[in-house]
Amino acid sequence: MIHKRISLLVCSLYQITAFAQQINHVITFFVQDLPLAAYSQEELDRLGMVNNVTKKIIKNQLKPIVNNNVFATYMGYLSITDELNQITFPRKTEQPELFILITQQINQVMMVGNTIAYWQIAPNTPAKMLHAVREKYPNSNVYYWNITYATPPKKGIVPLQTIVIFANPEEVLLPTGTYLTMNSPHLILPDVYVKKGYDGLSNALFVLTIKQFFGPVTKSIFKQQKDFAGLLAS
């Protein structure tokens, strides 16, 4: 299992090399459909399943979700999942540590003129925050991500070093725990998982209202196909 994970990390590093040459170093992660085994019986019941339904039928019901597109921001950049279901940002932090906020809406709080003072979670909007820090096992060269739940920001103010994933926190999952990684200037975060019912359209409509405040990440935003996500690059 460890060798398999390391192989995946090496492949991911290879995929982002060309992009990284243009912007030095990156923060990146993949978005995957939540595996069937991770759904609780209660969630399967809400999806209209019953106990004696075969797993094959359930898998057909849980068709791919990620192609609805997942949107995220970080340090003034806006990105969406690309054709590999990958989100990538320029790395803007010296330390291998950041927050991940999952919420559907954030509001800008302005200073004088058109300068944004900070972003704030919209009132009465569900939100979940996690803390990610890359650490090293003692007396070894093995590195890992330690993902833990974080206390929601005071007064809803979003910390500067935060990746904001636009989604209902009940529909997107970043499991807590430890995940093997590499000692690389590129920060390759653990996978994020999307549940059935993810409302990509509503999230896209909200992102369109704030996209003028962000710069695009070319690798993620400019896509050849002329779909709805392509509007974000216009």
Phi, psi and omega in degrees: 000318179298315180296323179295318180295317179298320179299318179296321179294320178297316178299318180296318177300320180297320183292330184263002185300311183299318179294319183295331180297334181275329186234024180070267184234158187230162166247129185213155174201160179256150177247125184236158171291140179294127181299151182306319185296341183276349178282137174282162178298325179298318179293321177295322177298320180293334178278005178087018180270161174231163188301326187266009177285136183289155179296330180297317179293319180298318180298325177293325178289324181272063182291163184307138185249326192300334182295355172287347180082135176243135186248143180209156176231158177196122172050046176087004178248146177244133182219156174228162177300136179267195183293345177261007185062037183245140174246133184225139177228154168295139178284125181238021179230138179284320181274145179280066185207136178197174176251153172236120180249127177248113181201163185270334184214141170230151180243142177277140174249119190269149169265206177293137180072222183257017181275130179274126178283313179190170176255149185223140176298132181300143181304142176059027179254122178302143181209148176226132181239139177233156179245130181238126177222134178273128183231173182234135175293136181302143175057038179205174173250026181263125181249154181207155171270134173252111183254122180226159173289144180243155177293132179306145184297144179298130181058019177077007182287125183279122177302151185301312183274067183227131167271122178258118175260121184277103181189156169296126182298347175277349184254347182233135186231128167241101185299140175282163180130196180247142184222128180300143177212193183236155176278080185233152174293344173273130180266106181259102185282160175298161180296147172254141185244142181246134179270161172298137183103355178304128186262079181294327183293313180299319179295321179296319180297321177292316181301325179298334180281345182238000188296338180292345180270358185233151171270146180280148168268109191307317183301325186265330189272314186277105182246148183291320182290143182266070179256187184299323181298334180296339178298334181292339182267353184276000000 
